[in-house]
Amino acid sequence: MTDEIVYTLSDGSMTTASQLAKKIGISTAGARFRLNKSLDVNVLYCTQTQLLSKDAKVWVLSDGTKGTVMEFAEKINVSTGTIRSRLRNSLDSAVVLKPISSDNQFHKHAPLNLSYPASKTVKRNTQSNLRSISYTRVPTKSYRMEQCPKTGRLITKSIQPPM
């Protein structure tokens, strides 16, 4: 087994990539990347949000709240794409910082039932003998909409109809 490279940090302490990775909870490859980028302790031990926010645009909302897209996304647990889309339309803090569950109007109601009736009688005239033929159509699947507990988005679930 080869020896790991020992890095001397800006505060004088010595560490390896695997030790740094364990301390801050990232992969060893990520720790090596940070160590090759800088030996400054402030850069090495900062979070992903802090690293990305140094170059990010700071938005000021209508109520004076300041933050980057990533900070807003982490605050209300939505994707950064959702926040960017909201910021394109409005700087109102009520709009931008609204949780995703309140975007969705279906959660207030019972799950939607998109199923067909259990059976349906259809009468058809045939061209050859002009008699009425009856048959019963029973659907094979029914569908209902539910809200996903993890993401809060609507999902379609198939259910078997009662026989």
N, C-alpha and C positions, 0 to 999 in steps of 0.2 A: 504494500500500500504506500502511495506517495504522500509526502508531507504536504500539508496545506500551506498556502502563503499566509504569513502573518503580516497584518497591516498595522501600522502605527497611526493612530487617529490624531486629530488636531489638538485634543486635550491631553495627549501623551499616553493614553491607554493603548493596549495592543489587543487585537482580535483577529479571528479568522472569519471567512464568509459563512461557514456553518454556525458559528457561535452567534454572529450577528443575525442570521436568519431565525434562529430559535428565539432570540430576545425580542425581535419585532414582529414575528409571526409571518414571515414571507418565505419564499423558496430560496434555496441556496444560490440558484442562478440569479435571482433577483437581487440578493445581497451582493453577489460578485459584481453585478452591473452597477449598483450604487457605489460600491467601493472603488471601482475603476473610474467612476464619474467624479467622485469627490471624497476626500478624507475628512471633511468638515462634519463634526458631530451633529450640528443642526440639520444638515441635509440627510445624514444617514438615519437618524432616529425619527424623522417626521413621517406622518401618515401619507397615504396616497393622495388624499384630498389636499393636504398642505403642499405637497410637491406640485400638483397640477394647478393649484390656485395662484402660484407665484406669477404665472404668465397669463392667467385667465382674466377676462373682463369682469369688473365688479359692477353689479347692477344695483341701483337704488330704487326701491319700490315706493309707492305713493305714501305709505306711512313712515318712510324713512329707514326701513329695513335694508341693510346692505348685505350683499353676498354674491358668490359666484353661482353658476348654474349647478355645479356639483354639490355645493353646500345646500342650496335650496332642495335639490333632489334627495339628498340624504335626510334633510330635516323632515320631509313629509313622505318619504319612502316611495318615490316614483322614479321613473327613468329620466335621464338627462334630456332625452329627446322630447319628453312630455313638457318639461320645464322650458326648453328652447321654444317649443311651439307656443306655449302660453305667453312667453315674453315677447314673441313677435307680434302678438295681438294686443297685449295690454301690460301696463306696469302697475295695475291695481293689485295690492297685496292680497285682497280677498280672492281674486281670480288666480293669481300665480301660486299661492300657497294653499289652495283648496285640495284636500285629500282626494285620491282617485275614486274612492267609494261614493263621494257625493257628485262626481261627474256622471255616474251611472244611475239613471232613474228607475231601472228595473229592480233594484234591490229593495225598494220600498213595498213592492207588491209580492204576491205569492208567485212561485215559479210559473212561467208561462207553459201552458200545455198545448203543444202543437199537434196533438194526436187526432187521427180520424175517428169517426164513430166506430164502435166495435164491429158493427156489420151494416151493410147497406144493400138493400134489394134494388136491383136494376132490371127494368123490363126492356126488352129489345124485340123489334120486329125483324124477322129474317126476310130477305128478298125472295127466297125460293118458295116458301109456303105461307107467308104472311101470318104465322102463328106467333103468339107472344111466348117468349122464353124467359123465365125468371132464374136468376142465379144470385148468390150472395157473395159479396166481396168483403173479405176480412183482411185488414191490413196486417203486414208482417211486423212492422215496427211503428212505434210512436216515439215522439221526441219531446223533450222538455228542456227549458233553459234554466240553468242554475248559475249561481255566482261562485267562482273558484275561491276557496278560503285563503289560499296563499297570495294570489295576484289580485283578486277582486274583480277580475274580468268575467264576462258572461261566457259560458261554455254550453254547447249543445250535447245532451246526453240522450242516448236511445234507450227506450224502455220497452219491455214486452207487453203487449196489450192483454187484458184479461180474456181468457178463453171461456 
